[in-house]
Amino acid sequence: MTSQRPTPPWGRPGRKGGPGARAHSPEAAPSAGRTRGAAHDIVAALTLPPSPVASAPVRPLPLPALHRLSRDTSMAYGMGRVDASGRVANRDIVGALRWQPGDRLEIVPTSAAIVMRACPNGMFAVRHRHCIVIPVTARRRHNIGPGDHVLLAAAPEYGVVIVHARSALDDMLAWYHSAHRSPETPRP
């Protein structure tokens, strides 16, 4: 079952016509060989008002009310870049988990993310301080390559870290902004 994401009313940034002016409309065809990606879905979920024409005076946009932030601090979040060996360096996450070199870990297979948790007889070990190593089989399964950025979501109380690929972040942001529209923002 697929759901269609709303498409925002796009305007034209910059000068009308002239060099550098580009039409940003949902109907505009992507550049040769390119398809609409995550940025389109995320910006579409924001339902931004049309950009003003260059001759119109520039006014600051009204600030929408933010969705109420949780005061729950039981999770720790960080971003990291995966190197060729699958290492992701993040001092805050590893420190929050209190993992040390030699600690044993297990990988729990899921279709949406890579879940790693402390386990006395786990098949993998923490090899480096301040690094999480994602095994090659898990990286391949979730299409994570060298240089990719991942979201690390740690639950220190449970000794668990959940690794989300960038594509999952794109989906989460698009969903969040679609679900939390301000009441004064019209739907397209």
N, C-alpha and C positions, 0 to 999 in steps of 0.2 A: 504494500500500500504506500503510494508516494503522496506527499503533500506538496502543494505548490506554495512557494514563498511569495509574499506580496512584492510588487515592483513599485519603487517610489516614483513620484513625479519629478523627473530629472529636468534640470534647467541647462542653460548654456553658460559655462564659466567664461570669464575674460570678455574681450570685445566681441561684438557681433560681427561675424565674418572676420576678415583680416588674418594675418599670420598667427599661428599658435592657437586660434580659437577652434575648439573641437566640440562637436555635438555629443552630449552624453545622454542618450535616451535608451530606454530598454529595447527599442526597436532597432537601434544602431547595430549593424553587423560587427562582430568582433574582427580585429585585424586578421590578415591572411594567416591561417594556420593556428590561430588562437581561439580559445573558447572562453565563455564567461566562467569565472572561477569564484573562489571563496570571497574575494573582495566585493564582487557584485552582490552576492547573497547577504553579506554583512551590512553593506551600505544600504541595500534595498530594505532590510529590516529596520533601519533607522528612520525611514520615511522622512527624509529631510525636505524642507521647503525648496522650491526652485531657487537657483542662484540668481541674484539681482543682475539686471542688465548694467553694463559699464556706466551708463549715464545716470543711473539711479544713485542717490546718496547712500553711503555705506552706513548701516546701523548695526549695532551689536545684536546678535541673536538672543532671544529670551532663553534663559537657562531652564531646561525642563527639570522637574523634580526627579531626583534619583530614587531608584528602588531602594528600600530600606536595607542597609547593610547588616549582616549578621554580626553579632558580638561573640559568636562561637570561635574560639581559637584552637580547637582540637586538631585542626588540619594545618599543615605547612605547605606552601606552594613555591615553586621556583621553576625557572627556565634553564635549560642547558643545551649545549651543542654537542652532538654525538661525533666522536672522532672515528678514525678508520678502524680502531680496535673495539668500538662499542662503548668506550668510556664517556661518561657524562659527569663533568666536574660541577659540584654544587655544595659548598661548605655548609650552607644553612640547612639543607635537607639532610645530609649525612650526619651533621651535628645534632639535629633534632631527633634523628633516629638512634643516635648513639652507637652506630655501627662502627666497628673497628676492623682493621685488617685481620683476616683469619675467621671472622664470624661467618657462619654458614647461612646460606639463603636458598630458598626454593622459588621457582617460577610457577605461578598458577596460570594456566592457559585460559584466556578469555578471548572472545571475538572482538571486543571493543578496545582493549588496552592490554598492556603488559603489567601484570601484578607480581611484585617481588615481596617476599616476607622472610623474616628471620625464622630459621628452622634448624634445630640442632643437628639433624642429619640431612640437610639440604645438599643438593648436588653442586652448588656453586658457592664460592667464597668471596668475601670482600677482599680485593687485592690491594687497593690503594686507599690511603686516607683521602677523604673529601671527594671520592669518586664512586659512582654507581656504574657497574659494567653490565650492559645489556647483551645477553648471549646472541650469537649470530643467528640462531634459528628463530628467536623471538623478533629480531630486527627484520629478518626476511619476511616473516609472517605478517608484520605490520608495515612493511614497505618503508622502513627507516634506513636511510643511508648516511654515509659520512657527510658531515656538514649540516645535517638536518637539526632543527631545534625541536625539543620536546618539552612538554609540561610535566613536571614532577609533582605529584600530589601525595604528600606523606601523612600518614596517621601514626605519629610516634608512639602513642599509647598501645597500639596494636603491632608495632614493628613492621608496618606495611608501607610500601611506596607503589603508587600507580603511575605508570609512564604512558602519557598520551601523545600520539603523533600530531603534527601540526594540522593535518586534515581534520582530526577530531576537534581541535580548538576552533577551527573555522566553523564547523557545524554547531558547536556549543554557542559561539558568539552570535551566529545568525539566529539560532533558536531563542536565545536570551533577549535579544533586541526585538524580535517579533512578539514575544510574549509580554514584554514590559513597555509597551508604547504608552506615551502619556495621553490622557483623555482628550486633550486639545489638538493632538496631531491626527489629522484625517487619514484614514486608510486609503490607499490608492485604488 
